[in-house]
Amino acid sequence: MPRNAAEIDAYSARVEKRVRALLKKWKSKATLDDIKDYIFNTSHGTRPRIWLNDMADLFGRQCDVVDLKQGELMVFQDAWNYFPHRSLNGRSPTEVFLELS
């Protein structure tokens, strides 16, 4: 778990690289900005399986979450946790958690 804003920023940059690599691997038409926009505008009330399936669709994978490999699922999870959300006033869940601890 990151201990400060600088560590969050550094890890977020790594997450961006992993997202780009997965988009390229799957030959997706989506961009990093498309992924960030989806995460920013998705409600926290959305059931995890729904947003994971939506993310897979964005990445160009017509599959169910159970078909994802562990590493692919981790990319989705890290993107959700480290990219900003509208419902969190433009902060990521990781930033909010850090503020609370």
C-alpha positions in Angstrom: 0.0 0.0 0.0 1.4 3.4 -0.9 2.4 5.6 2.0 2.1 9.0 0.3 1.0 10.9 -2.7 4.3 10.5 -4.5 4.1 6.7 -4.2 0.5 6.8 -5.5 1.6 8.9 -8.5 4.5 6.6 -9.3 2.3 3.5 -9.1 -0.5 5.2 -11.2 2.1 5.8 -13.9 2.9 2.0 -13.9 -0.8 1.2 -14.1 -1.1 3.5 -17.1 1.7 1.6 -18.8 0.1 -1.8 -18.0 -3.3 -0.6 -19.4 -1.6 0.6 -22.6 0.2 -2.7 -23.0 -3.0 -4.7 -22.5 -4.9 -2.5 -25.0 -2.1 -3.1 -27.5 -1.9 -6.9 -26.8 -5.6 -7.2 -27.3 -5.5 -4.8 -30.4 -8.2 -2.7 -28.7 -9.6 0.4 -30.4 -10.0 2.0 -26.9 -7.4 4.3 -25.5 -6.1 4.9 -22.0 -8.3 8.0 -21.9 -11.4 5.9 -22.8 -10.6 3.6 -19.8 -10.0 6.6 -17.5 -13.2 8.2 -18.7 -15.2 5.0 -18.0 -13.8 4.7 -14.5 -14.3 8.4 -13.8 -17.9 8.3 -14.7 -18.9 4.8 -13.4 -20.9 4.8 -10.1 -19.4 3.0 -7.1 -22.8 1.4 -6.8 -22.1 -0.6 -10.0 -21.7 -4.3 -9.2 -18.1 -5.4 -9.7 -18.9 -8.1 -12.2 -20.8 -5.5 -14.3 -17.9 -3.0 -14.4 -15.4 -5.7 -15.0 -17.3 -7.0 -17.9 -17.7 -3.4 -19.2 -13.9 -3.0 -18.9 -13.3 -6.2 -20.8 -15.6 -4.9 -23.5 -13.7 -1.6 -23.6 -10.4 -3.5 -24.0 -11.9 -5.3 -26.9 -12.4 -8.6 -25.1 -15.8 -10.1 -25.6 -15.6 -12.3 -22.6 -16.9 -12.9 -19.1 -14.8 -12.0 -16.1 -14.2 -15.7 -15.3 -12.3 -15.9 -18.7 -9.7 -13.3 -17.7 -6.3 -14.3 -16.6 -5.1 -13.2 -13.2 -2.7 -10.6 -14.6 -5.4 -9.1 -16.8 -7.8 -8.9 -13.9 -5.1 -7.1 -11.8 -4.7 -4.5 -14.5 -8.5 -3.8 -14.3 -8.4 -3.8 -10.5 -5.4 -1.4 -10.3 -6.9 0.9 -12.9 -10.1 1.1 -10.8 -8.2 1.7 -7.6 -5.6 4.2 -8.9 -7.5 6.3 -11.5 -9.8 9.2 -10.4 -13.5 8.8 -9.9 -16.2 11.5 -10.2 -18.0 10.1 -7.1 -14.8 10.7 -5.1 -14.4 14.3 -6.2 -11.7 13.4 -8.8 -9.7 11.3 -6.4 -8.9 7.6 -6.7 -10.0 5.1 -4.1 -6.3 4.7 -3.1 -6.0 8.4 -2.4 -9.2 8.4 -0.3 -8.0 5.3 1.6 -4.6 7.0 2.3 -6.4 10.1 3.6 -8.4 7.9 6.0 -5.5 6.0 7.4 
